[in-house]
Amino acid sequence: MKMNWLGWLVMIALLAACRPYQFKGTEYPGNVPAYDFTLQDSEGRPFQLSARDEEIALLFWGYTSCPDVCPVTLAEAGQIIQALGDDAEQVVFLFITVDPERDTPELLGQYTATFHPDIIGLTGTPEELAAAREAYGVYAAKVPLENSAAGYSMDHSARVFLVDGNGRLRLSYAYGTPAGDIAQDIRYLLKQ
């Protein structure tokens, strides 16, 4: 029996629908619990990662005087939130400082609000922040700047981490991953 072109198209579509979903980010195998932390938000209130009420959390470490990676990533965070529409109510984007010396809660709040009002800036003691960075494998170090009024910049990792609504570390994304790809992964996880 010969199939016409419409039959072939239907068969190809059915086979494509049977493939498992392919995440756009780097997957963490198994059931990896995310490191739980309590840090301070821009209003001075404690923010505990595990108290999210089944929201998906996106975590990014950076600093407010970052000249490139941080503003680009936060602009993409705003795009992700907008792309999700009503589903954004089930997602929280956290911007965690690697420069608590300069990034006060007030400054974090002003900075994150310029990208999207739902992005939450977090800070804490140097020890609290170091513990959270270490748990997620985030690198951060001061880089002295000679002949600069800033005095130093911060060198840091540039990955976004996704913690699902069950508190599991599921994915991480390299710098420059398109916002639409991250939003697509989030939509898939919200349906599970």
Buried (B, 14 or more C-beta within 10 A) or exposed (E): EEEEEEEEEEEEEEEEEEEEEEBBBBBBEEEEEBBEBBBBBBEEEEBEBBEBEEBBBBBBBBBBBBEEBBBEBBEBBBBBBEBBEEBBEBBBBBBBBBBBEBBBBEBBBEBBEEBBEBBBBBBBEEEBBBBBBEEBEBEBEEEEEEEEEEEBBBEBBBBBBBBBBEBBBBBBBEBEBEBEBBBBBBBEBBEE
